[in-house]
Amino acid sequence: MYKCIILDIDGTIIKSEHVVAIALRKYMKERFNQEISSEESASLVGLSMEYVFDFFGITENLEEESKIINRMINDMSDLIIVFDGMEETIKALHKAGFFLGLVSSKTMDEFEQDFPRFGLSDYFSEKTLANETINHKPNPDPLLKFLEKSGFKPEEVLYIGDTVYDYKAAIAAGIDFGLAIWGGADTSEIIYPTYRLAHPKDILTLVKLASTPI
C-alpha cells in the first residue's frame, strides 16, 4: 500500500486551468499581437513557463515576462477555487497518516501567489516546484527530486494529476499514476493510468478511507 501521495496543483487541487489559459491568450495578444486559440492555450496549461516561452519562441527578459503573466493570473484570482471534495480528502489523508506532497510546474513565486490562501499548505510535508530542477514535466526529474528529498521508493508513492504531462512524468519515474478526471483536461493521450479518479473523494476509496471521519 502507498505511504506517500503526491498531488499536482493546477487542475487537480485547484480549479485554475481556465484562468491560466485566459491569461496566456491575453498575454500573447497584448505583448506580441498574436492570437492563439482556446485549444492551444489549454494544451499549455500544466507546463512550466520555461516550456511555454520556448513554445512561443520567447527568449528575452523571461523573468519579467513571467511576472507579467503572473500579474494577469493574479488579477483573476477570485475565479480560482478548490475543487469540490478536495479539502475534505486532503484532511482525511493527512489524519490517516499518509505523507502528502506536491509536485507542480509552478515556480516558488507562482506557488506563493496561488496556493497558501486556500489554507491547505500545512497538510503537505514536502513539495518540488519548477525552481528545483532543470527539466520539468513531462520529464520525470521533478518526481525523482521529490523522492530524493523525501526518501520514499517509487513503489511507495502514488502521483495524482490531470494532464498527459503528469502521466508521462509518473511513468518515466516508475510511479503509479492516478488520473484526476475532475480537472477537465484532455486525457485522450493517457491510455493506461494506474487509476482513473472521477472525484477527489475517490482517492479515499482507493486507499480504503471512504468511511474515515473528517
Secondary structure, 3 states (H helix, E strand, C coil): CCCEEEECCECCCEECHHHHHHHHHHHHHHHHCCCCCHHHHHHHCCCCHHHHHHHHCCCCCHHHHHHHHHHHHHHCHHHCEECCCHHHHHHHHHHCCCEEEEECCCCHHHHHHHCHHHCCHHHCCEEECHHHCCCCCCCCHHHHHHHHHHCCCHHHEEEEECCHHHHHHHHHHCCEEEEEHHHCCCCCCCCCCCEEECCCCHHHHHCCCCCCCC
